[in-house]
Amino acid sequence: MHTSKKIVILGAGRRGLGLAKHLIEEHKDVVIIDNTHERVEAAVAKLDCLGILGNGTDIAKLIEAGCETAEAFIAVTNSDEINLVSCGIVSSSFPNTKTVTAIRSLVYTGTNGLKEGLLGIDYIINPNAEAARYIYNVIDQGIYSNVLGFSNTKLLLYNFYIEPLSPYIGTSVMDMRSKLKADFVIAGISRRGLALVPSGSTVIEAKDTLSIVAESDEVTDILKTVGKLQKKPSKIVLVGASKITRALLNRMSPSMRSKITVVDQDAEVCNAFSERFPEILVIKADITDEDTMQEEQLGSYDLLLALTDNDELNIITASYAKRIGISRSMTLIKQNNNYTRLASYLDIDVVISITDTTVESLLRYLRGSNVASLHTLFNEQLEVYEFTIDGASQVCGKQLSEINMKKKAIVAGLTNKEGKSYIPSGNSRLMEGDTVLVSVMHESAEFIQKIFSQDRS
């Protein structure tokens, strides 16, 4: 078993710094390599990490960074070629170090993604594919505003806002469950910008955002009483025929694509999309033209997704869409992650950061083979893990009441190996092959990971 806590990251860009921030908060020893002096200086100034100026394909720099004894080497530069070659060098030179990389070009990944094992690399992700997967899942849930699904369970995680005049203000978490007569767990609460893992006695306040885990039928019942019920979109417009748009359409069935309209101003790109996806309607138009929305009657659509390569255009388009009558809007943030928080104040329902979806996927891999999925909530203060219970896990065979989580986490859902999902009680017993959803504050994540790991020592 690898005992090193060192992680070497190649690339001090948005993804590299975002990943380093998470790992440092988890008490990992992070070393960042970059070939730009300003980036290395900025990384060291912002984060508690070691910075090395150099090229990731230079074996001497890899040795200087400590790759030989590192837990993992992660390549997230803007060059696919450097990412691949550097991971290949580390894999062949230091076989005990995990190698992880992000590859954007379909020339290398193919439409279905690269299989692990290329050049000995342990884990490869495509940022565009990760963003497309996230967007698809949000749309496919039906109640598509802030609903998150998991890999091996039908349970959903839904975030909704407590209105200032809600009848549930002043109600405890325990009493809320009794009043609603629904089977659910409040996995987390965001209150005045701060997240908390509630107990049964926690009292609901006005303007709280509740994160609830329940089955889809239960969520629907809860929404009828507490939140706003939203129907699955029947007409969707995608603004921007980008690589992510293509990846998203590839995930959809022909019947789902028949609900889609794509708007782009490049005639050649429009023709390519029309040929590749004959079910969709493609409109060649400039979305910034004030007449486009009206002439194409886009106000009658249920959902607009702004997916161009221009962050500012995406935010403006998604915000304006709500003002002309489109029920819901989503926007993609590719370049400037600072826009993510800004966009959330502009009546945009869902903001997708390609940096965040990439980092989340990388973290999910690093946190262990029994982590099937991971969602971060409330500005990354709260984490919801989907663990698969291994026979070697220290919690296997135990009732929840026997597991001492020191009030740092909530077990919010269980799915047995037969596929039956339910909300657990203290008497619920974890067995091999079960899937368990655990909500935990970010600073306690490492403690909870150890409890649900495969190591009984």
C-alpha positions in Angstrom: 0.0 0.0 0.0 1.4 3.4 -1.0 2.0 5.6 2.1 3.3 8.7 0.4 1.2 11.9 0.7 3.1 13.6 -2.1 1.2 14.6 -5.3 3.1 16.1 -8.2 1.1 18.3 -10.6 2.3 19.3 -14.0 0.7 22.6 -15.1 -0.1 25.6 -12.9 -3.1 26.7 -14.9 -6.7 26.8 -13.7 -7.1 23.0 -13.4 -3.7 22.6 -11.8 -4.2 25.3 -9.2 -7.8 24.1 -8.5 -6.7 20.5 -8.0 -3.7 21.6 -5.8 -6.0 23.7 -3.6 -8.2 20.7 -2.9 -5.3 18.4 -2.2 -3.6 20.8 0.1 -6.8 21.1 2.1 -6.7 17.3 2.4 -3.1 17.6 3.9 -1.4 16.3 0.8 2.2 17.4 0.0 1.8 19.1 -3.4 4.6 19.9 -5.8 3.7 21.9 -8.9 5.9 21.9 -12.1 5.4 24.6 -14.7 7.6 26.0 -17.5 6.5 29.6 -16.8 8.3 31.5 -14.0 5.3 33.8 -13.3 3.0 30.8 -12.9 5.3 29.0 -10.5 5.7 32.2 -8.4 1.9 32.8 -8.4 1.2 29.1 -7.3 3.7 29.3 -4.5 2.4 32.7 -3.3 -1.3 31.5 -3.3 -0.9 27.9 -2.1 1.1 26.0 0.5 3.1 24.0 -2.1 6.5 23.6 -3.6 7.0 25.1 -7.1 9.5 23.9 -9.7 10.3 25.7 -12.9 10.9 23.3 -15.7 9.4 21.0 -18.3 7.4 17.8 -17.5 9.3 15.8 -20.1 12.6 16.5 -18.4 13.4 13.4 -16.3 15.7 15.5 -14.1 12.9 17.8 -13.2 10.6 14.9 -12.5 13.2 13.5 -10.1 13.6 16.9 -8.5 9.9 17.0 -7.9 10.0 13.7 -6.1 8.0 11.6 -8.6 9.9 8.5 -7.6 8.2 8.5 -4.1 5.0 10.3 -5.0 1.5 8.9 -4.6 0.5 10.3 -8.0 1.7 12.4 -10.9 -1.1 14.5 -12.6 -0.5 16.2 -15.9 -2.9 19.0 -16.7 -1.0 21.4 -19.0 -2.7 22.9 -22.1 -0.7 20.5 -24.3 -2.1 17.0 -24.8 1.3 15.9 -26.2 3.2 17.0 -23.1 0.6 15.5 -20.8 0.9 12.1 -22.6 4.7 12.1 -22.9 5.3 13.2 -19.3 2.9 10.6 -17.9 4.6 7.9 -20.1 8.0 8.9 -18.7 6.8 8.7 -15.1 4.9 5.5 -15.7 8.0 3.7 -17.1 10.5 5.3 -14.7 8.6 5.2 -11.5 6.1 2.3 -11.7 4.8 2.7 -8.1 3.5 6.2 -8.9 0.0 6.6 -10.3 -0.2 8.6 -13.5 -3.3 10.7 -14.3 -3.9 13.1 -17.1 -6.5 15.3 -18.9 -6.5 14.9 -22.8 -8.8 17.2 -24.8 -8.2 16.2 -28.4 -10.3 13.4 -30.0 -7.3 12.6 -32.1 -5.9 10.9 -29.0 -9.0 9.9 -27.1 -11.5 8.9 -29.9 -15.2 9.6 -29.5 -15.5 7.0 -26.7 -12.4 8.1 -24.8 -9.1 6.5 -24.2 -8.8 3.3 -22.3 -6.5 3.3 -19.3 -3.3 1.6 -20.0 -2.1 3.7 -22.9 1.7 4.4 -22.3 1.1 2.8 -18.9 -1.1 5.8 -17.8 -3.5 4.8 -15.0 -6.4 7.3 -15.6 -7.2 9.5 -18.5 -10.1 12.0 -18.8 -11.4 14.3 -21.5 -12.5 17.6 -20.0 -15.1 18.2 -22.8 -16.5 14.7 -22.3 -16.7 15.3 -18.5 -18.5 18.6 -19.0 -20.9 17.0 -21.5 -21.6 14.1 -19.1 -22.4 16.5 -16.3 -24.7 18.6 -18.5 -26.5 15.5 -19.9 -27.1 14.2 -16.3 -28.6 17.5 -15.2 -31.0 17.5 -18.2 -31.8 13.8 -17.9 -33.0 14.0 -14.3 -36.2 15.7 -15.4 -36.2 18.1 -12.5 -33.2 19.7 -14.0 -32.4 22.6 -11.7 -29.7 21.4 -9.2 -30.5 17.7 -9.2 -27.5 15.4 -9.1 -27.5 11.7 -9.7 -25.0 8.9 -8.8 -23.4 6.0 -10.6 -24.8 2.9 -8.8 -28.0 4.1 -7.1 -31.4 5.6 -8.1 -31.2 8.0 -5.2 -31.0 11.6 -6.2 -29.5 14.7 -4.5 -31.6 17.8 -4.9 -30.8 21.3 -3.7 -33.6 23.7 -3.1 -34.1 27.1 -1.5 -36.3 27.8 1.5 -38.4 30.9 0.6 -38.7 33.7 3.2 -42.4 32.8 3.8 -42.0 29.0 3.8 -44.2 27.2 6.4 -41.1 25.1 7.3 -39.1 27.9 8.8 -38.5 27.2 12.4 -39.1 23.4 11.9 -36.4 21.0 13.0 -35.0 18.5 10.5 -36.6 15.7 12.4 -40.1 17.3 12.4 -39.8 18.3 8.8 -39.5 14.6 7.8 -42.6 13.8 9.9 -44.7 16.7 8.5 -43.8 15.8 4.9 -44.4 12.1 5.4 -41.6 11.4 2.9 -38.5 9.3 3.1 -35.5 11.5 2.7 -32.3 12.8 4.4 -31.2 16.4 4.6 -27.5 15.8 3.8 -26.4 19.4 4.1 -27.6 23.0 4.6 -26.1 26.2 3.2 -26.8 29.1 5.6 -25.6 32.6 4.9 -22.8 31.3 2.7 -21.6 28.6 5.2 -22.3 24.9 4.9 -23.2 22.5 7.8 -24.0 18.9 8.2 -27.3 18.9 10.2 -28.5 16.8 13.1 -32.2 15.9 13.7 -32.5 19.0 16.0 -31.1 21.5 13.5 -33.8 24.1 12.8 -34.6 25.3 9.2 -34.2 29.0 8.7 -35.4 31.4 5.9 -33.1 31.5 2.9 -31.5 28.2 3.8 -30.5 26.0 0.8 -31.3 22.3 1.7 -29.5 19.4 0.1 -31.8 16.4 0.2 -31.2 12.8 -0.7 -34.3 10.8 -1.8 -35.7 8.6 -4.5 -37.2 10.5 -7.5 -40.8 9.9 -6.5 -40.1 11.2 -3.0 -38.3 14.2 -4.3 -41.3 15.0 -6.5 -43.6 14.8 -3.5 -41.3 17.1 -1.5 -41.1 19.6 -4.3 -44.9 19.8 -4.5 -44.9 20.9 -0.9 -41.7 22.8 -0.4 -40.1 23.8 -3.7 -41.0 24.4 -7.3 -41.8 21.4 -9.5 -40.2 21.6 -12.9 -41.0 19.4 -15.8 -38.6 17.8 -18.2 -37.7 20.2 -21.0 -39.4 19.4 -24.3 -37.7 22.1 -26.4 -34.0 22.8 -25.9 -31.8 25.3 -27.7 -28.0 25.0 -27.6 -26.1 28.2 -28.4 -22.7 27.5 -29.9 -21.8 24.4 -32.0 -18.7 23.8 -29.8 -16.8 20.5 -29.0 -18.8 20.2 -25.8 -22.0 20.6 -27.8 -20.9 17.8 -30.1 -20.0 15.6 -27.1 -23.4 16.3 -25.5 -25.3 15.4 -28.7 -23.3 12.2 -29.0 -24.6 11.2 -25.5 -28.2 11.8 -26.5 -30.5 9.3 -28.2 -32.0 10.2 -31.6 -35.4 10.9 -29.9 -33.8 13.2 -27.4 -31.9 15.0 -30.2 -35.2 15.6 -32.0 -36.0 18.2 -29.3 -32.8 20.1 -29.9 -32.1 23.3 -31.8 -28.5 24.4 -32.3 -27.6 28.1 -33.1 -24.2 29.1 -34.5 -23.0 31.8 -36.8 -20.4 29.6 -38.7 -21.9 28.2 -41.9 -19.4 25.4 -42.2 -19.9 24.3 -38.6 -23.7 24.4 -39.1 -23.5 22.2 -42.1 -21.2 19.7 -40.3 -23.7 19.5 -37.4 -26.6 19.0 -39.7 -24.9 16.1 -41.5 -23.7 14.5 -38.2 -27.0 14.9 -36.3 -29.9 14.9 -38.9 -32.5 14.9 -36.1 -31.6 18.4 -34.8 -32.6 21.8 -36.2 -29.6 23.9 -36.9 -30.0 27.7 -37.3 -27.2 29.8 -38.7 -27.4 33.0 -36.8 -25.5 35.4 -34.6 -27.0 35.2 -31.1 -25.8 38.7 -30.3 -28.1 40.1 -33.1 -31.1 41.5 -31.3 -33.5 40.1 -33.9 -32.3 36.5 -33.6 -34.1 35.6 -30.5 -37.4 37.0 -31.8 -37.2 35.8 -35.4 -36.4 32.3 -34.4 -39.0 32.4 -31.6 -36.5 31.2 -29.0 -38.6 32.6 -26.2 -40.9 29.6 -26.6 -38.2 27.1 -25.6 -38.0 25.4 -22.2 -34.3 25.4 -21.7 -31.3 27.3 -23.2 -27.7 26.2 -22.9 -25.0 28.7 -23.7 -22.1 26.5 -24.8 -19.8 28.8 -26.9 -16.1 29.1 -26.2 -16.7 32.7 -25.0 -17.5 32.9 -21.3 -18.8 36.5 -21.4 -21.1 35.7 -24.3 -22.4 32.6 -22.5 -23.3 34.5 -19.4 -25.0 37.3 -21.3 -26.9 34.9 -23.5 -28.1 32.7 -20.6 -29.2 35.7 -18.5 -31.0 37.3 -21.4 -32.8 34.1 -22.2 -34.7 34.2 -18.9 -35.8 37.8 -19.7 -37.5 36.8 -23.0 -39.5 34.0 -21.5 -37.2 30.9 -21.7 -38.1 28.9 -18.5 -34.5 27.7 -17.6 -31.0 28.6 -18.7 -27.6 27.0 -18.2 -24.2 28.5 -19.0 -20.7 27.0 -19.6 -17.6 28.6 -18.1 -14.4 27.6 -19.8 -11.8 30.2 -19.3 -12.3 32.3 -16.2 -13.5 30.3 -13.2 -14.1 33.6 -11.4 -17.3 34.0 -13.5 -18.8 30.9 -11.9 -20.0 32.7 -8.8 -20.9 35.9 -10.7 -23.2 34.0 -13.1 -25.1 32.4 -10.2 -26.4 35.9 -9.3 -27.8 36.6 -12.8 -30.9 34.4 -12.7 -29.0 31.6 -14.5 -30.2 28.3 -13.2 -27.1 26.1 -13.6 -23.5 27.2 -14.1 -21.1 24.5 -15.4 -17.4 25.1 -14.9 -15.3 22.9 -17.2 -12.4 23.4 -14.7 -14.6 22.2 -11.8 -16.0 19.1 -13.6 -12.4 18.1 -14.6 -11.0 18.6 -11.1 -13.9 16.7 -9.6 -13.3 13.7 -11.9 -9.6 13.7 -11.1 -10.3 13.9 -7.3 -12.8 11.1 -7.6 -10.1 8.8 -9.0 -7.5 9.9 -6.5 -9.8 9.2 -3.6 -9.9 5.5 -4.2 -11.3 2.7 -6.3 -14.3 2.3 -4.0 -15.4 6.0 -4.7 -18.0 5.5 -7.5 -18.9 9.2 -7.6 -18.4 12.5 -5.8 -20.3 15.7 -5.7 -19.1 19.0 -4.1 -21.7 21.4 -2.8 -22.0 24.9 -1.5 -18.9 26.4 -2.9 -16.9 23.2 -2.3 -17.6 23.3 1.5 -19.6 20.0 1.5 -18.8 16.7 -0.2 -21.2 13.8 -1.0 -19.4 10.5 -1.7 -20.8 7.4 -3.3 -18.8 4.5 -1.7 -19.0 0.9 -2.8 -18.5 -1.4 0.2 -15.7 -3.8 -0.3 -15.3 -7.0 1.7 -12.0 -5.7 3.1 -13.6 -2.5 4.3 -13.5 -1.9 8.1 -17.3 -1.0 7.9 -18.4 -4.2 6.1 -20.8 -6.2 8.2 -21.4 -3.3 10.7 -24.6 -1.5 11.5 -24.5 2.2 11.0 -25.0 2.7 14.8 -21.7 0.8 15.3 -19.7 3.1 13.0 -18.2 6.1 14.9 -18.1 9.0 12.4 -17.6 11.5 15.3 -20.6 13.5 14.1 -18.6 14.6 11.1 -20.8 13.0 8.5 -24.3 11.7 7.6 -25.0 8.4 5.8 -27.7 9.7 3.5 -28.6 6.7 1.4 -28.1 3.0 0.8 -28.5 0.7 -2.2 -27.9 -3.0 -1.8 -26.3 -5.2 -4.4 -29.7 -6.3 -5.6 -30.3 -2.6 -6.6 -32.9 -1.7 -3.9 -32.4 1.9 -2.7 -33.6 3.2 0.6 -33.0 5.8 3.3 -31.0 4.1 6.1 -31.6 4.0 9.9 -29.1 3.2 12.6 -30.0 -0.5 12.4 -29.1 -0.7 8.7 -26.1 -3.0 8.1 -23.5 -2.4 5.4 -22.7 -5.5 3.3 -20.2 -6.2 0.6 -21.4 -4.7 -2.7 -23.7 -2.2 -1.1 -23.6 1.4 -2.3 -23.6 4.1 0.4 -24.0 7.9 0.1 -22.1 9.9 2.7 -22.3 13.6 3.3 -19.3 15.2 4.9 -17.7 18.6 5.4 -14.7 19.1 3.2 -12.2 19.4 6.2 -13.4 16.0 7.5 -13.3 14.2 4.1 -10.0 12.4 4.7 -11.2 11.0 8.0 -14.4 9.6 6.4 -12.5 8.2 3.4 -10.4 6.1 5.8 -13.5 4.8 7.5 -15.0 3.6 4.2 -11.8 2.5 2.6 -10.9 -1.1 1.8 -8.2 -1.2 4.5 -9.1 -2.8 7.8 -5.8 -1.8 9.5 
